[in-house]
């Protein structure tokens, strides 16, 4: 993990309009703050381009994994498309984080494993992860710095 990936105890005071809905992708840049919440069994993945101060996030729910509405093998590819827009960038300069995925598998593998394999394929650096623990989470991506904060919001009961 790097200084750009932190586990925090309290939810930041500032909320932005750029909330990533379940099973959606969202892109922000400059001073934008992208965030998502309600991560229990869900997985949030961020992708950040430090040279352009531009970031993207996806919130993948368990239902989309099971229905294959958001194909797990394509999460990184889709984030790259959203982040790049109409220009081509070198994926080796990008930063990726993962959070959530409490105890859920897809075809006997965790979605995070597909994401990690695809990031490795592109040469994208994984700068942090907070996976497979019994906590709900919120994830915040600050597009001006690339800082990703993960707030553990509640203990998941089994």
VORO-924012 format. One line per 4 residues: number of its first residue (from 1); for each residue z, x, y of N, C-alpha, C, O, CB. Coordinates in steps of 0.001 Angstrom, whole numbers, always signed. Glycine has a CB too. Example, Ala and Ser with C-alpha at 12.3 -4.5 7.8 and 13.67 -1.06 7.14 Angstrom:
1> +7800/+13190/-5690/+7800/+12300/-4500/+7800/+13200/-3300/+8465/+14236/-3319/+9046/+11308/-4473 | +7080/+12850/-2250/+7140/+13670/-1060/+7870/+12900/+30/+8039/+13409/+1138/+5725/+14084/-598
END
This chain:
1> +0/+831/-1182/+0/+0/+0/+0/+877/+1246/+478/+2011/+1236/+1208/-946/-3 | -543/+325/+2301/-588/+1065/+3549/+265/+361/+4591/+810/-713/+4339/-2037/+1218/+4044 | +375/+973/+5757/+1101/+349/+6866/+396/-914/+7358/+987/-1724/+8072/+1257/+1342/+8022 | -864/-1075/+6975/-1619/-2258/+7399/-1392/-3448/+6479/-1988/-4505/+6684/-3099/-1938/+7456
5> -529/-3296/+5456/-189/-4387/+4544/+1320/-4442/+4440/+1944/-3488/+3976/-848/-4197/+3135 | +1926/-5564/+4872/+3373/-5648/+4911/+3863/-6965/+4324/+3244/-8014/+4505/+3870/-5489/+6335 | +4981/-6890/+3624/+5695/-8081/+3174/+6738/-8359/+4251/+7523/-7477/+4599/+6356/-7887/+1727 | +6749/-9586/+4779/+7683/-9921/+5857/+8619/-11036/+5396/+8318/-11771/+4455/+6918/-10348/+7143
9> +9757/-11144/+6077/+10763/-12133/+5707/+10653/-13433/+6489/+11086/-14482/+6011/+12126/-11557/+5900 | +10085/-13376/+7669/+10027/-14566/+8512/+8591/-14843/+8928/+7789/-13926/+9109/+10924/-14401/+9753 | +8288/-16109/+9073/+6968/-16531/+9523/+6821/-16143/+10993/+7721/-16414/+11787/+6761/-18074/+9318 | +5692/-15506/+11378/+5493/-15157/+12788/+5558/-16394/+13687/+5227/-17500/+13258/+4146/-14448/+12973
13> +5982/-16199/+14919/+6099/-17301/+15873/+4744/-17908/+16215/+4657/-19098/+16517/+6781/-16823/+17142 | +3702/-17113/+16171/+2391/-17552/+16634/+1542/-18107/+15489/+1330/-17436/+14479/+1663/-16398/+17310 | +1070/-19314/+15658/+97/-19892/+14740/-1212/-20039/+15490/-1212/-20390/+16670/+582/-21265/+14169 | -2319/-19778/+14829/-3613/-19944/+15474/-4321/-21125/+14855/-3898/-21657/+13830/-4468/-18668/+15354
17> -5387/-21520/+15481/-6209/-22616/+14970/-7033/-22181/+13771/-7638/-23016/+13099/-7127/-23145/+16063 | -7063/-20891/+13497/-7911/-20373/+12430/-7157/-20370/+11094/-6864/-19317/+10527/-8400/-18951/+12775 | -6855/-21573/+10615/-6184/-21715/+9332/-7224/-21882/+8237/-8104/-22739/+8330/-5205/-22911/+9348 | -7120/-21066/+7208/-8034/-21149/+6077/-7567/-22288/+5179/-6458/-22255/+4645/-8097/-19795/+5290
21> -8417/-23290/+5017/-8097/-24427/+4159/-8262/-24033/+2697/-8874/-23011/+2385/-8992/-25641/+4498 | -7723/-24835/+1821/-7853/-24578/+392/-9320/-24560/-1/-10095/-25416/+425/-7090/-25634/-426 | -9691/-23596/-802/-11054/-23429/-1320/-12089/-23211/-221/-13239/-23632/-346/-11442/-24637/-2135 | -11672/-22555/+846/-12567/-22283/+1974/-12497/-20809/+2370/-11534/-20100/+2077/-12207/-23177/+3181
25> -13557/-20388/+3044/-13647/-19053/+3638/-13587/-19219/+5148/-14023/-20240/+5680/-14964/-18306/+3197 | -13046/-18218/+5845/-13010/-18248/+7302/-13152/-16824/+7825/-12623/-15884/+7231/-11695/-18904/+7819 | -13868/-16666/+8940/-14103/-15356/+9558/-13531/-15384/+10976/-13629/-16392/+11675/-15637/-14996/+9575 | -12937/-14268/+11387/-12442/-14124/+12747/-12716/-12717/+13240/-13051/-11824/+12462/-10939/-14444/+12824
29> -12568/-12530/+14554/-12778/-11202/+15127/-11976/-11035/+16399/-11473/-12001/+16972/-14259/-10962/+15406 | -11865/-9781/+16832/-11150/-9485/+18070/-9692/-9891/+17984/-8971/-9429/+17100/-11811/-10185/+19239 | -9250/-10747/+18890/-7842/-11162/+18965/-7494/-12310/+18019/-6370/-12811/+18054/-7511/-11567/+20377 | -8431/-12733/+17180/-8172/-13856/+16271/-7092/-13511/+15253/-6975/-12370/+14805/-9456/-14262/+15547
33> -6309/-14523/+14899/-5356/-14458/+13806/-5801/-15491/+12782/-5832/-16686/+13075/-3877/-14715/+14294 | -6145/-15038/+11592/-6539/-15932/+10503/-5339/-16037/+9568/-4696/-15033/+9259/-7833/-15408/+9741 | -5041/-17246/+9121/-3896/-17387/+8227/-4117/-18506/+7222/-4956/-19386/+7415/-2624/-17648/+9027 | -3346/-18449/+6147/-3332/-19519/+5168/-1934/-19612/+4591/-1177/-18642/+4610/-4388/-19283/+4053
37> -1599/-20778/+4082/-279/-20995/+3492/-384/-21820/+2226/-1477/-22182/+1791/+651/-21683/+4490 | +755/-22110/+1647/+781/-22900/+429/+322/-22142/-798/-142/-22744/-1766/-59/-24104/+600 | +448/-20814/-763/+32/-20008/-1913/+1159/-19978/-2936/+2197/-19351/-2723/-352/-18563/-1476 | +941/-20650/-4023/+1839/-20567/-5170/+1028/-19980/-6301/+1081/-18780/-6570/+2450/-21971/-5557
41> +270/-20848/-6965/-648/-20383/-7997/-1985/-19966/-7402/-2824/-19403/-8105/-858/-21466/-9044 | -2194/-20231/-6125/-3450/-19891/-5447/-3528/-18387/-5171/-2539/-17662/-5284/-3581/-20681/-4127 | -4726/-17943/-4807/-4961/-16543/-4459/-5616/-16475/-3087/-6605/-17161/-2829/-5845/-15838/-5528 | -5058/-15643/-2206/-5693/-15361/-922/-6230/-13937/-962/-5548/-13008/-1397/-4691/-15554/+268
45> -7465/-13787/-500/-8098/-12469/-438/-8579/-12268/+992/-9230/-13144/+1563/-9289/-12339/-1471 | -8255/-11106/+1574/-8775/-10766/+2897/-9729/-9588/+2769/-9574/-8728/+1902/-7620/-10436/+3885 | -10712/-9572/+3648/-11655/-8457/+3752/-11790/-8134/+5228/-12051/-9022/+6040/-13058/-8801/+3102 | -11613/-6864/+5582/-11573/-6474/+6991/-12500/-5303/+7257/-12561/-4346/+6485/-10149/-6120/+7409
49> -13228/-5399/+8379/-14107/-4328/+8839/-13478/-3702/+10083/-13590/-4269/+11170/-15555/-4863/+9141 | -12813/-2538/+9953/-12136/-1936/+11103/-13074/-1510/+12224/-12672/-1496/+13387/-11351/-753/+10654 | -14310/-1163/+11901/-15236/-713/+12945/-15653/-1843/+13872/-15960/-1602/+15039/-16468/-93/+12316 | -15669/-3073/+13369/-16059/-4231/+14198/-14882/-5133/+14545/-15045/-6125/+15256/-17118/-5048/+13482
53> -13687/-4786/+14040/-12497/-5623/+14229/-12803/-7068/+13842/-12561/-8012/+14595/-12003/-5550/+15696 | -13345/-7194/+12635/-13752/-8498/+12128/-13198/-8666/+10723/-13259/-7741/+9912/-15302/-8651/+12139 | -12652/-9853/+10431/-12055/-10089/+9129/-12474/-11422/+8542/-12923/-12320/+9254/-10557/-10025/+9229 | -12321/-11535/+7238/-12613/-12781/+6530/-11499/-13004/+5510/-10899/-12060/+4996/-14029/-12736/+5832
57> -11243/-14282/+5235/-10215/-14645/+4260/-10702/-15831/+3447/-11432/-16685/+3951/-8866/-14974/+4958 | -10291/-15878/+2173/-10551/-17021/+1309/-9229/-17431/+671/-8382/-16593/+359/-11632/-16687/+221 | -9074/-18734/+485/-7912/-19307/-210/-8461/-20043/-1426/-9087/-21094/-1289/-7063/-20280/+734 | -8228/-19494/-2614/-8777/-20058/-3848/-7668/-20788/-4598/-6651/-20192/-4954/-9409/-18946/-4742
61> -7872/-22085/-4835/-6851/-22867/-5539/-7074/-22855/-7040/-8151/-22513/-7528/-6840/-24302/-5034 | -6044/-23229/-7745/-6126/-23326/-9201/-7214/-24317/-9622/-7940/-24067/-10584/-4767/-23747/-9787 | -7328/-25440/-8908/-8336/-26438/-9267/-9750/-25879/-9162/-10604/-26187/-9994/-8200/-27664/-8376 | -9998/-25068/-8154/-11343/-24509/-8013/-11616/-23482/-9105/-12759/-23321/-9532/-11520/-23869/-6625
65> -10577/-22785/-9559/-10764/-21841/-10660/-11187/-22598/-11906/-12134/-22218/-12594/-9472/-21031/-10926 | -10459/-23687/-12185/-10715/-24434/-13410/-12053/-25164/-13370/-12734/-25258/-14391/-9599/-25423/-13654 | -12438/-25682/-12206/-13702/-26413/-12085/-14878/-25477/-11808/-16040/-25880/-11851/-13601/-27456/-10975 | -14546/-24215/-11521/-15538/-23189/-11162/-16280/-23537/-9871/-17400/-23078/-9644/-16546/-23010/-12301
69> -15633/-24363/-9017/-16222/-24702/-7719/-16339/-23455/-6842/-17328/-23277/-6131/-15377/-25783/-7004 | -15336/-22609/-6898/-15406/-21284/-6270/-15445/-20294/-7423/-14409/-20013/-8026/-14173/-21006/-5279 | -16594/-19773/-7733/-16763/-18876/-8876/-15950/-17594/-8662/-16233/-16838/-7733/-18264/-18539/-9089 | -14958/-17342/-9496/-14098/-16172/-9317/-14858/-14855/-9259/-14463/-13948/-8527/-13101/-16111/-10425
73> -15923/-14739/-10005/-16676/-13482/-10015/-17429/-13240/-8709/-17919/-12135/-8474/-17654/-13477/-11173 | -17527/-14260/-7859/-18309/-14151/-6626/-17454/-14108/-5360/-17999/-14109/-4256/-19265/-15303/-6535 | -16137/-14070/-5495/-15265/-14101/-4319/-15580/-12941/-3371/-15756/-13167/-2174/-13787/-14048/-4748 | -15656/-11715/-3870/-15914/-10558/-3011/-17319/-10636/-2417/-17505/-10350/-1235/-15741/-9244/-3804
77> -18302/-11018/-3219/-19676/-11134/-2722/-19759/-12152/-1585/-20425/-11916/-577/-20631/-11535/-3864 | -19074/-13292/-1756/-19089/-14319/-713/-18353/-13870/+537/-18786/-14172/+1649/-18474/-15605/-1233 | -17245/-13152/+376/-16543/-12608/+1544/-17435/-11627/+2299/-17470/-11639/+3529/-15234/-11914/+1117 | -18155/-10779/+1565/-19083/-9835/+2204/-20155/-10569/+3003/-20457/-10186/+4133/-19744/-8934/+1146
81> -20726/-11611/+2432/-21753/-12392/+3134/-21191/-13013/+4404/-21832/-12974/+5454/-22317/-13489/+2219 | -19998/-13583/+4310/-19378/-14213/+5489/-19070/-13167/+6560/-19294/-13402/+7747/-18081/-14962/+5088 | -18558/-12017/+6136/-18171/-10975/+7082/-19385/-10318/+7730/-19376/-10042/+8930/-17327/-9922/+6384 | -20414/-10069/+6954/-21599/-9377/+7457/-22438/-10235/+8384/-22977/-9734/+9371/-22443/-8915/+6311
85> -22557/-11515/+8082/-23467/-12343/+8849/-24886/-11860/+8631/-25329/-11724/+7491/-23106/-12325/+10344 | -25595/-11602/+9702/-27001/-11204/+9592/-27208/-9689/+9599/-28345/-9224/+9524/-27786/-11816/+10718 | -26109/-8905/+9690/-26280/-7454/+9699/-25822/-6858/+8374/-25061/-7481/+7633/-25503/-6823/+10867 | -26281/-5673/+8087/-25862/-4976/+6872/-24841/-3918/+7260/-25042/-3163/+8212/-27084/-4332/+6128
89> -23757/-3873/+6522/-22730/-2867/+6780/-22436/-2119/+5477/-22760/-2588/+4386/-21428/-3523/+7355 | -21826/-964/+5618/-21442/-172/+4461/-20109/-699/+3935/-19096/-588/+4626/-21347/+1344/+4822 | -20083/-1271/+2728/-18832/-1826/+2224/-17747/-781/+1977/-16574/-1135/+1856/-19096/-2566/+957 | -18113/+490/+1902/-17121/+1536/+1646/-16127/+1697/+2792/-15067/+2288/+2590/-17818/+2853/+1394
93> -16429/+1198/+3973/-15497/+1284/+5089/-14592/+69/+5220/-13789/+1/+6151/-16255/+1473/+6357 | -14704/-893/+4308/-13950/-2137/+4402/-12605/-2043/+3684/-12393/-1183/+2830/-14763/-3283/+3828 | -11698/-2960/+4059/-10357/-3002/+3479/-10106/-4383/+2890/-10436/-5395/+3508/-9278/-2655/+4541 | -9524/-4425/+1698/-9306/-5684/+1001/-7838/-5811/+618/-7197/-4822/+262/-10205/-5783/-250
97> -7300/-7040/+694/-5946/-7317/+218/-5970/-8573/-649/-6878/-9399/-553/-4956/-7486/+1410 | -4940/-8697/-1506/-4792/-9859/-2377/-3338/-10317/-2338/-2424/-9494/-2294/-5236/-9530/-3838 | -3127/-11637/-2354/-1762/-12174/-2391/-1764/-13515/-3108/-2701/-14303/-2981/-1180/-12326/-957 | -705/-13757/-3860/-528/-15034/-4547/-731/-14912/-6035/-308/-13945/-6669/-1473/-16060/-3995
101> -1394/-15924/-6579/-1772/-15983/-7988/-558/-15987/-8922/-497/-15217/-9880/-2671/-14812/-8327 | +388/-16851/-8635/+1561/-16932/-9488/+1257/-17467/-10877/+1188/-18679/-11078/+2592/-17789/-8842 | +1079/-16584/-11814/+1034/-16891/-13241/-165/-17708/-13712/-72/-18366/-14748/+2251/-17609/-13604 | -1279/-17692/-12997/-2450/-18466/-13397/-3569/-17533/-13836/-3818/-16501/-13212/-2926/-19372/-12245
105> -4239/-17912/-14919/-5352/-17121/-15447/-6613/-17974/-15485/-6536/-19203/-15478/-5021/-16573/-16861 | -7758/-17333/-15524/-9066/-17970/-15651/-9786/-17255/-16779/-10035/-16052/-16694/-9892/-17911/-14300 | -10119/-17982/-17831/-10791/-17377/-18976/-10061/-16115/-19451/-10676/-15067/-19650/-12243/-17042/-18619 | -8743/-16233/-19628/-7891/-15154/-20118/-7816/-13937/-19199/-7355/-12877/-19622/-8375/-14720/-21449
109> -8248/-14068/-17983/-8087/-12987/-16996/-7590/-13591/-15703/-7849/-14756/-15403/-9427/-12212/-16765 | -6883/-12798/-14952/-6462/-13236/-13623/-7646/-13098/-12664/-8463/-12185/-12787/-5231/-12407/-13117 | -7717/-14013/-11722/-8784/-13966/-10724/-8734/-12627/-9992/-9773/-12052/-9668/-8658/-15149/-9718 | -7526/-12133/-9733/-7393/-10855/-9034/-8094/-9726/-9782/-8581/-8784/-9157/-5922/-10512/-8842
113> -8152/-9806/-11093/-8845/-8768/-11858/-10342/-8786/-11565/-10961/-7729/-11448/-8598/-8953/-13363 | -10929/-9980/-11446/-12341/-10080/-11079/-12559/-9502/-9676/-13513/-8762/-9439/-12820/-11556/-11141 | -11655/-9853/-8752/-11775/-9383/-7371/-11675/-7860/-7328/-12466/-7211/-6643/-10684/-10022/-6476 | -10730/-7293/-8037/-10552/-5838/-8038/-11767/-5120/-8634/-12204/-4095/-8110/-9289/-5463/-8821
117> -12300/-5651/-9709/-13487/-5039/-10321/-14669/-5066/-9360/-15420/-4095/-9263/-13856/-5764/-11629 | -14830/-6166/-8661/-15963/-6299/-7731/-15761/-5390/-6512/-16717/-4790/-6021/-16128/-7781/-7278 | -14533/-5291/-6029/-14239/-4382/-4913/-14545/-2943/-5319/-15126/-2179/-4549/-12754/-4515/-4467 | -14149/-2590/-6526/-14434/-1243/-7038/-15944/-1006/-7120/-16424/+72/-6767/-13785/-1044/-8431
121> -16682/-1998/-7578/-18144/-1900/-7678/-18762/-1555/-6317/-19661/-720/-6229/-18738/-3226/-8213 | -18271/-2206/-5264/-18800/-1971/-3913/-18178/-761/-3225/-18670/-331/-2182/-18578/-3194/-3060 | -17112/-206/-3785/-16423/+916/-3140/-15506/+480/-2023/-15215/+1261/-1118/-17421/+1894/-2603 | -15041/-766/-2072/-14133/-1300/-1053/-12709/-884/-1395/-12271/-1012/-2538/-14247/-2855/-952
125> -11993/-386/-391/-10616/+62/-591/-9667/-1137/-632/-9700/-1991/+255/-10197/+1042/+527 | -8824/-1197/-1662/-7762/-2207/-1723/-6534/-1581/-1087/-5972/-622/-1616/-7471/-2682/-3212 | -6116/-2132/+62/-5016/-1517/+802/-3662/-2145/+492/-2629/-1608/+892/-5284/-1612/+2279 | -3650/-3271/-215/-2367/-3878/-559/-2529/-5118/-1404/-3565/-5783/-1381/-1599/-4217/+687
129> -1471/-5417/-2157/-1461/-6637/-2956/-27/-7086/-3193/+889/-6266/-3269/-2190/-6421/-4298 | +156/-8385/-3308/+1442/-9000/-3631/+1111/-10150/-4581/+875/-11280/-4155/+2227/-9501/-2320 | +1100/-9837/-5874/+575/-10756/-6877/+1599/-11126/-7934/+2533/-10376/-8218/-628/-10155/-7536 | +1397/-12304/-8509/+2010/-12732/-9777/+3520/-12738/-9779/+4138/-12481/-10812/+1545/-11856/-10870
133> +4110/-13018/-8678/+5557/-13183/-8636/+5842/-14653/-8349/+4964/-15386/-7894/+6217/-12247/-7554 | +7061/-15075/-8615/+7415/-16484/-8463/+7788/-16833/-7022/+8888/-17318/-6756/+8568/-16831/-9389 | +6868/-16582/-6103/+7111/-16918/-4697/+5920/-17660/-4129/+4773/-17372/-4471/+7396/-15652/-3868 | +6197/-18614/-3260/+5143/-19169/-2429/+4895/-18181/-1306/+5773/-17391/-961/+5520/-20588/-1878
137> +3706/-18223/-737/+3385/-17238/+298/+2547/-17841/+1415/+1865/-18852/+1244/+2651/-16057/-312 | +2626/-17183/+2561/+1691/-17372/+3663/+1103/-15996/+3939/+1792/-14984/+3808/+2392/-17996/+4955 | -184/-15958/+4326/-851/-14685/+4600/-1450/-14753/+5999/-2071/-15747/+6373/-1954/-14373/+3528 | -1255/-13684/+6767/-1735/-13583/+8145/-2593/-12329/+8283/-2165/-11237/+7909/-544/-13553/+9152
141> -3797/-12483/+8816/-4701/-11353/+9071/-4953/-11279/+10577/-5532/-12191/+11168/-6059/-11507/+8274 | -4510/-10181/+11184/-4709/-9938/+12615/-6008/-9152/+12775/-6080/-7980/+12405/-3487/-9159/+13249 | -7022/-9795/+13322/-8357/-9187/+13367/-8464/-8025/+14351/-9365/-7199/+14212/-9376/-10232/+13727 | -7583/-7936/+15330/-7669/-6812/+16269/-7166/-5508/+15655/-7597/-4430/+16066/-6873/-7122/+17530
145> -6252/-5588/+14669/-5691/-4379/+14069/-5974/-4240/+12575/-5904/-3140/+12027/-4214/-4355/+14291 | -6289/-5342/+11923/-6480/-5331/+10476/-5174/-5473/+9707/-5168/-5415/+8478/-7169/-4061/+10061 | -4067/-5657/+10421/-2775/-5844/+9777/-2784/-7134/+8963/-3210/-8181/+9450/-1641/-5869/+10823 | -2314/-7053/+7730/-2131/-8226/+6878/-642/-8341/+6586/-22/-7413/+6069/-2976/-8122/+5546
149> -81/-9498/+6926/+1325/-9768/+6641/+1407/-10873/+5604/+713/-11885/+5703/+2100/-10159/+7932 | +2261/-10674/+4608/+2506/-11676/+3576/+3965/-12103/+3704/+4880/-11288/+3587/+2188/-11118/+2130 | +4161/-13390/+3946/+5507/-13930/+4061/+5806/-14729/+2799/+5111/-15697/+2490/+5658/-14815/+5341 | +6830/-14324/+2080/+7276/-15078/+902/+8131/-16228/+1398/+9224/-16021/+1926/+8073/-14169/-112
153> +7626/-17445/+1224/+8230/-18602/+1871/+9220/-19364/+1010/+10135/-19983/+1553/+7170/-19525/+2306 | +9077/-19348/-303/+9992/-20079/-1163/+9848/-19577/-2598/+8827/-19002/-2974/+9727/-21604/-1082 | +10875/-19805/-3373/+10865/-19433/-4797/+10243/-20581/-5569/+10625/-21737/-5381/+12315/-19111/-5329 | +9273/-20268/-6452/+8629/-21279/-7290/+9519/-21545/-8488/+9922/-20622/-9196/+7208/-20825/-7741
157> +9818/-22808/-8708/+10661/-23180/-9849/+9786/-23438/-11065/+8707/-24019/-10945/+11522/-24432/-9523 | +10242/-23011/-12225/+9499/-23262/-13463/+10278/-24146/-14375/+9813/-24469/-15468/+9160/-21970/-14169
END
